[in-house]
């Protein structure tokens, strides 16, 4: 699983790639873009997507404000041989 967060000219480019093994039959994922505030993280946007194959690719953009740290995270359910595993990761970027 790989995440990238590029922030340029007031726009966050959110990229994700999830690769299962050859037995993977389904992948569902929720990606979240959050902004760091004084008391924690606030949700800016979220996207859900799925794939019936062995891999899933994700690309979305969203407007961001200068002077903040942003976090892109993903929670994915990967099903292989009838067994579903939940995996997650995140990445941060400052603008």
WOTARA-V150801 format. One record per helix or strand of 2 or more residues. SS is the DSSP state (h for helix, s for strand). FROM is the first residue (numbers start at 0). TO is the last residue. If there is no record, write none. Layout:
BEGIN
ss: [SS,SS]
from: [FROM,FROM]
to: [TO,TO]
END
This chain:
BEGIN
ss: [s,s,s,s,s,s,s]
from: [1,10,23,39,54,68,82]
to: [7,18,36,50,62,79,93]
END
